[in-house]
Amino acid sequence: MKPPLIGITTYLEPSARWGDWDLPAALLPAGYHRMAQRAGARAVLLPPDDDPAAAAETLSRLDGLVTAGGPDIDPARYGADRDPRTGPAYPERDAWELALTREALARRVPLLAVCRGMQLLNVALGGTLVQHMATTEAHRGPRGVFTPHDVSPVPGSLLAKVLGHEAVVPVPTYHHQAVDTLGEGLVATAHATHDGTVEALELVDASHFVLGVQWHPEAGEDLRLMQALADAAAALSG
């Protein structure tokens, strides 16, 4: 069986430094593609594309999709006024990843949505977000440092199956926003043990592999989420 081809969305930054250069760049932490490769997949990076047909054409060539973490989603995308603590808008990335997410759902392409990606999944299906949690310090530690905390998967869920039915799982996290109203067809399948924050989403239709997690699996050593995506993608590719 050939390795599945998994696309991973990227940041699009106006300025990034490497070597002698300071230029606009599409970039992604290496933990993402390394995690896909360790799971036996081939990884391709998907920078934002403003061609309306690009999402459909891209998903037609992929076996799986990862929507990566990153900046806050523009609250206008879910009909909310901007909280002053919400970060700046990245309209190109929002539009691209919403299009990819909706296309993956329509084509039943396996999807792993990470942190911002999980929030985007919720927004794509009509849900809303909490723009700044009262318990932010427990979910976002010092700048640029992942903070560990425990989550409790819901028994019987896809997530519980993937994680071996563990009652409590420690995860690396870094976020200040969270899911509020659930999008249509989604169910919460994990919560933070200390404050009840929604930590995972999946579809009520369990026949389609769609899993969103609020934490950052690429920042740790637990390969189970990516392995589950790669296995579902491999089954799709034949």
C-alpha positions in Angstrom: 0.0 0.0 0.0 1.4 3.4 -1.0 1.8 6.0 1.8 -1.1 8.4 2.1 -0.6 12.0 1.0 -1.6 14.4 3.8 -1.8 18.1 3.3 -1.0 20.5 6.2 -2.0 24.1 6.2 0.6 26.8 6.9 1.0 30.2 8.3 1.4 33.2 5.9 3.6 35.8 7.6 4.5 39.2 6.2 8.1 38.9 7.6 10.2 35.9 8.6 14.0 35.7 9.2 16.4 33.0 8.2 20.0 33.2 7.1 20.5 36.6 5.4 16.8 37.0 4.6 13.8 38.8 6.0 11.0 38.1 3.6 7.3 37.2 3.5 7.0 33.5 4.0 4.6 30.6 4.2 5.9 28.5 7.1 5.0 25.7 9.5 6.6 24.3 12.7 8.5 21.1 11.7 6.7 19.1 14.3 3.7 18.8 11.9 5.4 17.3 8.9 7.6 15.1 11.1 4.6 13.8 12.9 3.0 12.9 9.6 6.1 11.2 8.3 6.5 9.2 11.5 2.9 7.9 11.0 3.9 6.6 7.6 2.4 9.4 5.5 3.8 11.8 2.9 3.4 15.4 4.0 2.7 18.4 1.6 2.4 22.0 2.8 -0.6 24.0 1.8 0.0 27.8 1.8 -3.1 30.0 1.3 -4.4 30.3 -2.2 -7.0 32.8 -3.3 -8.1 30.9 -6.3 -11.8 29.9 -5.7 -11.2 26.6 -7.3 -8.0 25.8 -5.4 -9.6 24.0 -2.4 -11.6 21.5 -4.5 -8.6 20.8 -6.8 -6.3 20.4 -3.8 -8.5 18.1 -1.9 -9.1 15.9 -5.0 -5.4 15.0 -4.8 -5.1 14.4 -1.1 -5.9 11.5 1.1 -6.0 13.5 4.4 -5.9 17.0 5.7 -4.4 18.7 8.8 -5.5 22.2 9.6 -2.7 23.6 11.8 -2.7 25.9 14.8 -2.0 29.6 14.5 -3.5 33.1 15.0 -7.1 34.0 16.1 -9.9 33.7 13.5 -11.5 36.9 12.6 -14.7 37.1 14.8 -16.6 38.6 11.8 -16.4 35.0 10.4 -18.8 33.9 13.1 -20.8 37.2 13.4 -19.2 38.6 16.5 -17.8 42.0 17.5 -14.1 42.0 18.1 -12.9 41.7 21.6 -9.9 44.0 22.2 -7.9 40.9 23.3 -8.4 39.1 20.0 -5.4 39.1 17.7 -5.1 40.7 14.3 -7.1 39.2 11.3 -5.4 37.0 8.7 -8.1 37.1 6.0 -6.2 35.1 3.4 -5.6 32.2 5.8 -9.1 32.3 7.2 -10.7 32.1 3.8 -8.3 29.4 2.5 -8.7 27.1 5.6 -12.5 27.6 5.8 -12.7 26.5 2.1 -10.4 23.5 2.7 -12.4 22.5 5.8 -15.7 22.7 4.0 -14.4 20.8 1.0 -12.9 18.1 3.2 -16.3 17.6 4.9 -18.1 17.6 1.5 -15.6 15.0 0.0 -15.4 13.0 3.2 -11.6 13.4 3.3 -10.1 12.5 6.7 -9.4 15.6 8.8 -7.4 16.3 11.9 -8.0 19.9 13.0 -5.4 21.2 15.5 -6.0 24.1 17.9 -7.0 27.0 15.6 -8.0 24.3 13.1 -10.5 22.9 15.6 -11.9 26.4 16.2 -12.1 26.8 12.4 -14.0 23.5 12.0 -16.5 24.8 14.5 -16.9 28.1 12.7 -17.2 26.4 9.3 -20.2 24.6 10.6 -21.9 27.7 12.1 -20.5 27.6 15.6 -19.0 30.4 17.6 -16.0 31.0 19.8 -15.1 32.5 23.2 -12.7 35.2 22.3 -10.8 35.2 25.6 -11.2 32.6 28.3 -11.4 33.6 32.0 -9.0 30.7 32.7 -6.5 31.7 29.9 -3.5 31.3 32.2 -4.2 27.6 32.6 -4.2 27.1 28.8 -1.5 29.5 27.7 1.6 29.9 29.8 4.7 32.0 29.1 5.0 33.4 25.6 6.0 30.6 23.2 5.9 27.8 25.8 3.3 25.0 25.6 1.6 24.4 28.9 0.6 20.9 29.9 -2.8 20.1 31.4 -5.1 17.1 31.5 -8.2 16.4 29.3 -10.9 13.8 29.8 -12.1 12.1 26.6 -15.9 11.3 26.4 -16.3 7.5 26.6 -17.4 5.9 23.4 -16.2 8.7 21.2 -13.7 8.4 18.3 -11.2 10.3 20.4 -11.5 7.8 23.2 -11.0 4.9 20.8 -7.9 6.6 19.3 -6.4 7.3 22.8 -7.0 3.8 24.0 -10.0 4.7 26.3 -7.7 6.5 28.8 -9.8 8.4 31.4 -7.3 11.3 31.6 -4.7 12.4 29.0 -2.0 15.0 29.5 -1.7 17.3 26.5 0.5 20.3 25.5 -1.5 23.4 25.0 -1.3 27.1 24.0 -4.5 29.1 23.4 -6.7 31.8 24.8 -9.8 31.2 22.8 -12.2 28.3 22.9 -15.3 26.7 21.4 -18.5 28.4 22.6 -21.7 27.3 20.6 -21.1 24.1 18.8 -21.4 24.0 15.0 -24.1 21.9 13.3 -23.4 18.2 13.4 -20.5 18.5 15.9 -20.2 17.0 19.3 -17.7 17.8 22.1 -15.7 14.7 22.9 -13.1 15.9 25.5 -13.0 18.6 28.2 -10.2 20.1 30.3 -10.4 18.5 33.7 -9.7 21.7 35.6 -12.3 24.0 34.0 -14.5 22.1 31.5 -13.2 23.8 28.4 -14.1 21.9 25.2 -10.9 20.2 24.1 -12.1 18.0 21.2 -14.8 17.9 18.5 -15.9 15.3 16.1 -18.9 14.7 13.9 -22.0 13.0 15.1 -21.7 11.0 11.9 -18.9 8.6 13.1 -18.5 7.1 9.6 -16.4 10.1 8.5 -13.0 10.6 10.3 -13.1 14.2 11.5 -11.3 15.0 14.7 -10.6 18.4 16.2 -8.3 18.8 19.2 -7.6 22.1 21.1 -4.1 21.0 22.0 -0.9 20.6 20.0 0.0 17.0 19.3 2.9 18.1 17.1 4.5 19.6 20.2 4.7 16.2 22.0 5.6 12.6 21.4 2.2 11.1 21.3 1.6 9.9 17.7 -1.8 8.3 18.2 -3.9 11.2 16.7 -1.7 11.5 13.5 -1.5 7.7 13.2 -5.3 7.5 13.3 -5.5 10.1 10.5 -2.9 8.4 8.5 -4.7 5.1 8.8 -8.0 6.6 7.7 -6.2 8.4 4.8 -4.6 5.1 3.8 -7.9 3.4 3.7 -9.3 6.2 1.5 -6.4 6.0 -0.9 -6.7 2.2 -1.2 
